[in-house]
Amino acid sequence: MKRIMFVCKHNSRRSHMAEGFARSIAGNKIAVASAGLEASQVDPLTIQVMQEVGVDISNHTSNALAEFEPPDFEAVISLCGCGVNLPEAWVTRPIFADWQLKDPAGQSIEVFRIIRDQVKRHVQGLVETVSL
């Protein structure tokens, strides 16, 4: 089973959206995790906008990337442009992408929804690629 790691700076918004969508779209076809360069907490607005589209991430916790090992993942996706700050072992995985999506932190719920929808489109394409 292929494994995907979604990474952001704090593991509080975009990476949790991506993890939630990947689990929802792929089911048990792939394994998914998310982490941050630093652990934080899951933003309540992120939980809310995901619930609006039927994806429950209320049980997610924020994790530090240091808690994981690069060889355990075939795909590593940075959602915030933080790829340049990742240790080399993470960016040299068979699949690496840096999606550079805007951080909705401190923005309106409408901005969270826009970012959520962007994340979903990216994840759909990724799941198709990884599932081949």
C-alpha positions as CSV (number, residue, x, y, z in Angstrom):
1,M,0.0,0.0,0.0
2,K,1.3,3.4,-1.0
3,R,1.7,6.1,1.7
4,I,1.4,9.8,1.4
5,M,2.7,12.5,3.8
6,F,1.1,16.0,3.6
7,V,3.4,18.6,5.2
8,C,2.8,22.2,6.2
9,K,4.6,24.6,8.6
10,H,2.2,24.0,11.5
11,N,0.0,21.0,10.6
12,S,-3.1,23.0,11.5
13,R,-5.1,23.8,8.3
14,R,-4.1,22.8,4.7
15,S,-2.3,19.6,5.5
16,H,-5.3,18.4,7.5
17,M,-7.7,19.3,4.7
18,A,-5.5,17.2,2.3
19,E,-5.3,14.3,4.7
20,G,-9.0,14.3,5.2
21,F,-9.8,14.5,1.5
22,A,-7.2,11.8,0.7
23,R,-8.8,9.4,3.2
24,S,-12.3,10.2,1.9
25,I,-11.4,9.8,-1.8
26,A,-9.0,6.9,-1.6
27,G,-10.6,4.9,1.3
28,N,-8.2,2.1,2.2
29,K,-6.3,2.1,-1.2
30,I,-3.5,4.3,0.3
31,A,-2.3,5.3,3.7
32,V,-2.2,8.9,4.6
33,A,-0.6,11.1,7.3
34,S,0.1,14.8,7.8
35,A,2.6,16.7,9.8
36,G,4.2,20.1,10.3
37,L,7.7,21.4,10.5
38,E,6.3,22.3,14.0
39,A,3.3,20.7,15.7
40,S,0.5,23.1,16.6
41,Q,-3.2,22.4,16.8
42,V,-6.0,21.8,14.3
43,D,-7.7,25.0,13.5
44,P,-11.4,24.8,14.4
45,L,-12.4,26.6,11.2
46,T,-10.6,23.8,9.2
47,I,-12.7,21.2,11.0
48,Q,-15.9,23.3,10.3
49,V,-15.3,23.7,6.5
50,M,-14.4,20.1,6.1
51,Q,-17.6,19.0,7.9
52,E,-19.5,21.2,5.4
53,V,-18.4,18.8,2.7
54,G,-19.0,15.7,4.7
55,V,-15.3,15.0,5.8
56,D,-14.9,14.6,9.5
57,I,-11.4,15.6,10.7
58,S,-12.5,16.4,14.3
59,N,-10.3,13.5,15.6
60,H,-7.1,14.8,13.9
61,T,-4.2,15.9,16.0
62,S,-1.2,18.1,15.0
63,N,2.0,16.2,14.5
64,A,5.6,17.2,14.0
65,L,7.4,15.8,10.9
66,A,10.2,14.6,13.2
67,E,7.8,11.9,14.5
68,F,7.9,10.2,11.1
69,E,10.6,8.5,8.9
70,P,10.9,9.5,5.2
71,P,11.4,5.9,4.0
72,D,7.9,5.1,5.2
73,F,6.3,7.3,2.5
74,E,6.4,7.1,-1.3
75,A,4.8,10.5,-1.7
76,V,5.5,13.8,0.1
77,I,3.4,16.8,-0.6
78,S,4.2,20.2,0.8
79,L,1.1,22.5,0.8
80,C,2.7,25.8,1.8
81,G,5.9,26.2,-0.1
82,C,7.8,24.8,2.9
83,G,9.4,22.1,0.7
84,V,12.6,24.2,0.6
85,N,12.8,23.8,4.4
86,L,12.4,20.0,4.4
87,P,15.3,17.8,5.1
88,E,16.7,16.2,1.9
89,A,15.4,12.8,2.8
90,W,11.8,14.0,2.5
91,V,12.1,15.8,-0.8
92,T,13.9,12.9,-2.5
93,R,11.0,10.5,-2.1
94,P,9.7,8.9,-5.3
95,I,6.9,11.5,-5.5
96,F,7.4,15.0,-4.2
97,A,5.4,18.1,-4.9
98,D,5.1,21.6,-3.4
99,W,1.6,22.9,-4.0
100,Q,2.2,26.4,-2.5
101,L,-1.4,27.0,-1.4
102,K,-2.3,30.2,0.5
103,D,-2.6,29.8,4.3
104,P,-6.1,30.8,5.4
105,A,-5.0,31.5,9.0
106,G,-6.8,34.6,10.4
107,Q,-9.0,34.9,7.2
108,S,-12.7,34.6,6.8
109,I,-14.5,31.3,6.6
110,E,-15.0,32.1,2.9
111,V,-11.2,32.1,2.4
112,F,-11.1,28.7,4.2
113,R,-13.7,27.4,1.8
114,I,-11.7,28.6,-1.2
115,I,-8.5,26.9,0.0
116,R,-10.4,23.8,1.0
117,D,-11.7,23.5,-2.6
118,Q,-8.3,24.0,-4.0
119,V,-6.8,21.4,-1.8
120,K,-9.6,18.9,-2.8
121,R,-8.8,19.4,-6.5
122,H,-5.1,18.8,-5.9
123,V,-5.7,15.7,-3.8
124,Q,-8.0,14.2,-6.4
125,G,-5.3,14.4,-9.0
126,L,-2.7,13.1,-6.6
127,V,-4.8,10.1,-5.5
128,E,-5.3,9.2,-9.2
129,T,-1.6,9.3,-9.8
130,V,-0.6,7.4,-6.7
131,S,-3.3,4.7,-7.2
132,L,-2.0,3.8,-10.7
